[in-house]
Amino acid sequence: MYFALTDEQRALQATVREFLADRFPLSAVRALYDDEDGDGDPAELWKAIGAQGWLAVLVPEEHDGLGLGLLDAAVLARCWGEGVVPGPFLPTLVAAEAIRLGGTPEQKAEWLPKVAGGEVKLTLATEVRRASRTSFDDGKLTGTIQHVEYAHVADRLVVAADGGRLFLVDPKGPGVTVTPTETLDRTTRLCDVQLASAPGEPLADPALPEVLDRAAVLYANDLAGVARAAVNRTVDYDKTREQFGKPVGTFQVIKHTLADLHVATTMAEHAGWYAAHALDAGLPDARLAVSVAKSKASDVAREATAAMIQFHGGIGYTWEHDAHLFFKRAKREEYQYGDAATHRERIARLVVDGD
């Protein structure tokens, strides 16, 4: 599947790459990894991306946003993956989409301009396969939601309950306990959220399925960025690393594997862009495109980052090398919003059963 960006989107991609490489390079990512007492949310980075207007990408113009599409947000997500950039950028975009798609006019007017201006941080709290674990009764939410990104720094949680209804919850409000948990990938921070008769403000429309599709596309593009960075860095290294007097990149097993990974990564890149376009345009194959994109990206990011470690030789297995930053992010995001097996099952239902 081949899908090309516009000239404007390619220019945006180049600008974001350059900005992130300058303002938050891998050395800064590593410093965040090693900071045991930090919250994983670099304040200066958040301030900078807010000033650049990137948080406004999906916010409608009537709410002080740029009013662009999911494909433009996917371009940003791709750059975030390439740089394994930390912070609640993607969780905020996803939760803001829930408000945009399902919120009341009053909720949109209150929260979307703040998102666009970088004034608030949001996150989506949902057990995709077990949303019924959280219940809503008499204006109160009860339940436990695990592995919620950046709940400890969020100004609001968008909580899914009762099979898919969405609610705004103040994480610092009564009945809400947010507990940070250990995670393999420290380019993010995960929390368990316990709700004990916590007040919940319902959104107007049950937009969860569409929100989850849009989230899957954003994280598929992040994964494609991880895969591309892993492949490119490995190729560059194996052009100069020598064994038996020759660059190891000339060995057949390595160059053939890297060639296959390049092709698979390219397919995942274009599948991710097409899925974003399909949702933007409301195409009839949009749901199928989402699952194709997420399954391809999950597979290739896992394989490319594993090869990155192996083809860097002994140094690739050490804490001092950056390969593990990419590998751990790929392993976390592989399962986020559905792993490859989950999405292939969905592809089968859509194609065979027409579900």
C-alpha positions as CSV (number, residue, x, y, z in Angstrom):
1,M,0.0,0.0,0.0
2,Y,1.5,3.3,-1.1
3,F,0.2,6.6,0.2
4,A,2.1,9.9,-0.2
5,L,2.0,13.0,2.0
6,T,1.4,16.4,0.6
7,D,4.3,18.9,0.2
8,E,2.9,20.8,3.3
9,Q,2.8,17.6,5.4
10,R,6.4,16.7,4.3
11,A,7.5,20.2,5.3
12,L,5.8,19.8,8.7
13,Q,7.5,16.5,9.2
14,A,10.9,17.9,8.4
15,T,10.3,20.9,10.8
16,V,9.2,18.7,13.7
17,R,12.1,16.2,13.2
18,E,14.6,19.1,13.3
19,F,12.9,20.7,16.3
20,L,12.8,17.5,18.4
21,A,16.4,16.6,17.5
22,D,17.5,20.0,18.7
23,R,15.3,20.4,21.7
24,F,14.9,16.9,23.0
25,P,17.6,14.5,21.6
26,L,18.2,11.0,22.8
27,S,20.6,12.3,25.4
28,A,17.6,14.1,27.0
29,V,15.5,10.9,26.7
30,R,18.1,9.0,28.5
31,A,18.3,11.5,31.3
32,L,14.6,11.2,31.8
33,Y,15.0,7.4,31.9
34,D,17.5,7.7,34.7
35,D,15.6,10.2,36.7
36,E,13.9,7.9,39.3
37,D,12.2,10.8,41.1
38,G,10.8,12.6,38.0
39,D,7.3,12.5,36.7
40,G,8.4,11.7,33.1
41,D,6.8,14.9,31.8
42,P,9.5,17.4,30.7
43,A,8.1,20.8,31.5
44,E,10.2,22.7,28.9
45,L,9.3,20.2,26.2
46,W,5.5,20.6,26.9
47,K,5.8,24.3,26.9
48,A,7.7,24.3,23.6
49,I,5.3,22.0,21.8
50,G,2.4,24.1,23.0
51,A,4.1,27.2,21.7
52,Q,4.6,25.5,18.3
53,G,0.8,24.9,18.1
54,W,1.1,21.2,17.6
55,L,-1.4,20.4,20.4
56,A,-4.0,22.4,18.4
57,V,-3.7,20.1,15.3
58,L,-7.0,18.4,15.8
59,V,-8.9,21.1,17.6
60,P,-11.5,22.9,15.4
61,E,-10.8,26.5,14.5
62,E,-13.9,27.6,16.4
63,H,-12.2,26.4,19.5
64,D,-8.9,28.2,18.8
65,G,-7.3,25.2,17.0
66,L,-5.8,24.5,13.6
67,G,-8.7,22.4,12.4
68,L,-6.4,20.0,10.6
69,G,-7.0,16.2,10.1
70,L,-5.8,13.0,11.7
71,L,-3.2,12.6,8.9
72,D,-1.5,15.8,10.1
73,A,-1.5,14.5,13.6
74,A,-0.1,11.2,12.3
75,V,2.8,13.1,10.8
76,L,3.5,14.4,14.3
77,A,3.1,11.0,15.9
78,R,5.6,9.5,13.4
79,C,8.2,12.1,14.5
80,W,7.5,11.3,18.2
81,G,8.3,7.7,17.5
82,E,11.4,8.4,15.6
83,G,12.8,10.3,18.6
84,V,11.2,8.1,21.3
85,V,9.9,11.4,22.7
86,P,8.4,11.3,26.2
87,G,5.5,13.2,27.7
88,P,1.7,13.2,27.5
89,F,1.4,14.6,23.9
90,L,-0.3,11.6,22.3
91,P,-2.6,10.8,25.3
92,T,-3.7,14.4,25.3
93,L,-4.5,14.3,21.6
94,V,-6.5,11.1,22.0
95,A,-8.5,12.3,25.0
96,A,-9.2,15.7,23.3
97,E,-10.6,13.7,20.4
98,A,-13.0,12.1,22.8
99,I,-14.2,15.5,23.8
100,R,-14.3,16.8,20.3
101,L,-16.3,13.8,19.0
102,G,-18.5,13.1,22.0
103,G,-18.6,16.2,24.3
104,T,-21.4,18.6,24.9
105,P,-21.0,22.1,23.4
106,E,-20.1,23.4,26.9
107,Q,-17.5,20.7,27.4
108,K,-15.9,21.5,24.0
109,A,-15.9,25.2,24.7
110,E,-14.3,24.6,28.1
111,W,-11.6,22.1,27.3
112,L,-10.6,22.3,23.6
113,P,-9.2,25.8,23.7
114,K,-7.1,24.9,26.7
115,V,-5.8,21.9,24.8
116,A,-4.9,24.0,21.8
117,G,-3.1,26.4,24.0
118,G,-1.1,23.8,25.9
119,E,-2.8,24.8,29.2
120,V,-4.1,21.3,30.1
121,K,-3.1,17.7,29.9
122,L,-5.6,14.9,29.3
123,T,-5.6,11.1,29.1
124,L,-8.0,8.4,28.1
125,A,-8.6,5.8,30.8
126,T,-10.2,2.6,29.4
127,E,-9.9,-1.1,29.6
128,V,-10.5,-1.8,25.9
129,R,-11.6,-5.4,26.5
130,R,-13.0,-4.9,30.0
131,A,-14.7,-1.6,30.0
132,S,-17.6,-3.0,32.1
133,R,-15.2,-3.2,35.1
134,T,-15.9,0.5,35.6
135,S,-19.5,1.2,36.4
136,F,-21.6,4.4,36.6
137,D,-24.4,4.8,39.0
138,D,-26.2,7.8,40.4
139,G,-23.6,10.2,39.0
140,K,-20.6,8.2,40.5
141,L,-18.0,6.0,38.9
142,T,-16.6,2.9,40.6
143,G,-13.9,0.6,39.3
144,T,-10.2,0.2,38.6
145,I,-8.4,1.0,35.3
146,Q,-4.8,-0.1,34.8
147,H,-2.0,1.2,32.7
148,V,-3.3,4.7,32.2
149,E,-0.8,7.0,30.6
150,Y,0.2,10.1,32.6
151,A,-2.8,10.0,34.8
152,H,-0.6,11.5,37.6
153,V,-0.1,14.8,35.7
154,A,-3.4,15.0,33.8
155,D,-5.9,17.7,34.5
156,R,-8.8,15.5,33.4
157,L,-9.3,11.8,32.7
158,V,-11.7,10.7,30.0
159,V,-13.0,7.5,31.5
160,A,-14.8,4.7,29.7
161,A,-17.5,2.9,31.8
162,D,-20.6,0.8,31.4
163,G,-19.5,-0.7,28.1
164,G,-18.3,2.5,26.4
165,R,-19.9,5.6,27.9
166,L,-17.4,8.4,28.4
167,F,-17.0,10.6,31.4
168,L,-14.8,13.5,32.4
169,V,-13.1,12.9,35.8
170,D,-10.9,15.1,37.9
171,P,-7.9,12.9,38.9
172,K,-7.5,15.0,42.0
173,G,-11.2,14.9,42.9
174,P,-12.9,12.9,45.6
175,G,-13.0,9.1,45.2
176,V,-10.0,9.1,42.8
177,T,-6.7,7.4,43.6
178,V,-3.9,7.6,41.0
179,T,-1.0,5.3,41.7
180,P,2.1,5.4,39.4
181,T,3.4,2.0,38.4
182,E,6.7,0.6,37.2
183,T,7.0,0.3,33.4
184,L,9.5,-1.3,31.1
185,D,9.4,1.7,28.8
186,R,10.2,4.8,30.7
187,T,9.6,7.1,27.8
188,T,6.1,7.1,29.3
189,R,4.6,6.8,32.7
190,L,1.7,4.5,33.5
191,C,-0.7,4.6,36.4
192,D,-3.5,2.6,38.0
193,V,-6.6,4.6,38.5
194,Q,-9.0,3.5,41.3
195,L,-12.5,5.1,41.3
196,A,-14.6,4.8,44.5
197,S,-17.8,6.6,43.9
198,A,-15.9,9.3,42.0
199,P,-18.0,12.1,40.4
200,G,-18.1,11.7,36.6
201,E,-19.3,14.3,34.1
202,P,-20.9,12.4,31.1
203,L,-20.1,13.2,27.6
204,A,-23.0,13.6,25.3
205,D,-22.3,10.9,22.7
206,P,-20.9,7.3,22.9
207,A,-17.8,8.1,20.8
208,L,-15.5,5.4,22.2
209,P,-15.2,3.1,19.1
210,E,-14.2,6.1,16.9
211,V,-11.8,7.4,19.6
212,L,-10.1,4.0,19.9
213,D,-9.7,3.8,16.1
214,R,-8.1,7.2,16.0
215,A,-5.9,6.3,18.9
216,A,-4.8,3.1,17.2
217,V,-3.8,5.1,14.1
218,L,-1.8,7.6,16.1
219,Y,0.1,4.9,18.0
220,A,0.6,2.9,14.7
221,N,2.3,5.9,13.3
222,D,4.4,6.3,16.4
223,L,5.4,2.6,16.0
224,A,6.3,3.1,12.4
225,G,8.6,6.0,13.4
226,V,10.2,3.7,16.0
227,A,10.7,1.1,13.3
228,R,12.2,3.5,10.8
229,A,14.6,5.0,13.3
230,A,15.7,1.4,14.3
231,V,16.3,0.4,10.7
232,N,18.1,3.6,9.7
233,R,20.4,3.5,12.7
234,T,21.2,-0.1,12.2
235,V,22.1,0.4,8.5
236,D,24.3,3.3,9.4
237,Y,26.1,1.3,12.0
238,D,26.6,-1.8,10.0
239,K,28.1,0.1,7.1
240,T,31.1,1.0,9.4
241,R,31.3,-2.0,11.8
242,E,33.8,-4.5,10.5
243,Q,34.5,-8.2,11.0
244,F,37.0,-10.2,9.0
245,G,38.1,-7.0,7.4
246,K,34.7,-6.2,5.9
247,P,31.7,-4.1,6.9
248,V,29.2,-6.5,8.5
249,G,26.5,-4.9,6.4
250,T,27.9,-6.7,3.4
251,F,27.1,-10.1,4.9
252,Q,24.1,-11.6,3.2
253,V,22.1,-12.6,6.3
254,I,22.4,-9.0,7.6
255,K,21.8,-7.1,4.4
256,H,18.9,-9.3,3.4
257,T,17.2,-9.0,6.8
258,L,17.6,-5.2,6.8
259,A,16.3,-5.1,3.2
260,D,13.2,-7.0,4.3
261,L,12.8,-4.8,7.3
262,H,13.0,-1.7,5.1
263,V,10.2,-3.0,2.9
264,A,8.1,-3.9,5.9
265,T,8.6,-0.5,7.5
266,T,7.8,1.3,4.3
267,M,4.5,-0.7,4.1
268,A,3.7,0.1,7.7
269,E,4.4,3.8,7.1
270,H,2.1,4.1,4.2
271,A,-0.6,1.9,5.9
272,G,-0.5,4.3,8.9
273,W,-0.9,7.4,6.7
274,Y,-3.7,5.8,4.6
275,A,-5.6,4.8,7.8
276,A,-5.5,8.4,9.0
277,H,-6.7,9.6,5.6
278,A,-9.4,7.0,5.5
279,L,-10.8,8.2,8.9
280,D,-10.5,11.8,7.9
281,A,-12.4,11.2,4.6
282,G,-14.9,8.8,6.1
283,L,-14.0,6.1,3.6
284,P,-15.9,2.8,3.7
285,D,-12.7,0.8,4.4
286,A,-11.6,3.0,7.3
287,R,-12.0,0.5,10.0
288,L,-10.2,-2.1,8.0
289,A,-7.4,0.3,7.3
290,V,-7.0,1.1,11.0
291,S,-6.5,-2.6,11.8
292,V,-4.1,-3.1,8.9
293,A,-2.0,-0.2,10.0
294,K,-1.8,-1.2,13.7
295,S,-1.1,-4.8,13.0
296,K,1.7,-4.0,10.5
297,A,3.2,-1.4,12.7
298,S,3.1,-3.6,15.8
299,D,4.9,-6.4,14.0
300,V,7.6,-4.4,12.2
301,A,8.5,-2.2,15.2
302,R,9.0,-5.3,17.3
303,E,11.1,-7.0,14.6
304,A,13.1,-3.9,13.7
305,T,14.1,-3.0,17.2
306,A,15.0,-6.6,18.0
307,A,17.2,-6.7,14.9
308,M,18.7,-3.3,15.9
309,I,19.9,-4.9,19.2
310,Q,21.3,-8.1,17.5
311,F,23.0,-6.3,14.6
312,H,24.8,-3.9,16.8
313,G,26.6,-6.8,18.4
314,G,27.6,-6.8,22.0
315,I,27.2,-3.1,22.4
316,G,23.5,-3.3,21.5
317,Y,22.8,-5.3,24.6
318,T,24.2,-2.8,27.0
319,W,22.4,-0.1,29.0
320,E,24.8,2.5,27.5
321,H,23.5,2.0,24.0
322,D,20.3,3.6,22.8
323,A,18.9,0.5,21.1
324,H,17.0,-0.5,24.2
325,L,15.1,2.9,24.2
326,F,13.5,1.9,20.9
327,F,13.0,-1.8,21.8
328,K,11.1,-1.0,25.0
329,R,8.9,1.6,23.4
330,A,8.0,-0.8,20.6
331,K,7.1,-3.6,23.1
332,R,4.8,-1.3,25.1
333,E,3.0,0.3,22.1
334,E,2.7,-3.1,20.4
335,Y,-0.1,-3.9,22.8
336,Q,-1.6,-0.5,23.2
337,Y,-5.0,-0.1,21.5
338,G,-4.8,-3.7,20.3
339,D,-1.8,-5.9,19.3
340,A,-1.3,-7.4,15.9
341,A,-3.3,-10.6,16.7
342,T,-6.3,-8.5,18.0
343,H,-6.3,-6.4,14.9
344,R,-5.9,-9.4,12.5
345,E,-9.0,-11.0,14.2
346,R,-10.8,-7.7,13.5
347,I,-9.6,-7.8,9.9
348,A,-11.0,-11.3,9.5
349,R,-14.4,-10.2,11.0
350,L,-14.6,-7.2,8.7
351,V,-13.5,-9.1,5.5
352,V,-15.1,-12.5,6.1
353,D,-18.1,-11.8,8.3
354,G,-18.7,-8.2,7.2
355,D,-18.9,-7.2,10.9
